[in-house]
């Protein structure tokens, strides 16, 4: 019996099961997967995976690397997994797939519109104008769809998120920064 040989598509399918530890979305739909290569050898295949972090120095990178290695190593025919993080090209919200955007919205996280340059919006803190934060248009509430939203904080639970509040349904929600 011939052992199954891994392919780029089969490795990408496995990567689609790796969930980002800080966001409720897999790393493929989040746009972290830049390249996948399968190099055949005498004993089996080596999977080489290039990932792009959302932020340099993201504290979740080790967890992502470990999860990728653990899952891909279980694939038939894979004997070695190499994971490399690239800083060029840089990650941007443009890399999130439509399915990824919908998954984030269902979880209560909004994303800036694709293809539009963010327009700076001043952040008001206790009546003072702080530096522009590049929010662009106010995001619609992911829970009720209202446009009656406002930024509560340019700093969210992770470096790539901000906190918004919906005056219509009274819910807070996270919004990805337009990076």
PyMOL commands that set and color helices and strands:
alter all, ss='L'
color gray80, all
select helices_A, chain A and resi 8-15+61-73+93-95+98-107
alter helices_A, ss='H'
color red, helices_A
select strands_A, chain A and resi 33-40+45-52+78-86+109-110+124-125+128-129+149-153+161-166+172-176
alter strands_A, ss='S'
color yellow, strands_A
deselect
rebuild
show_as cartoon
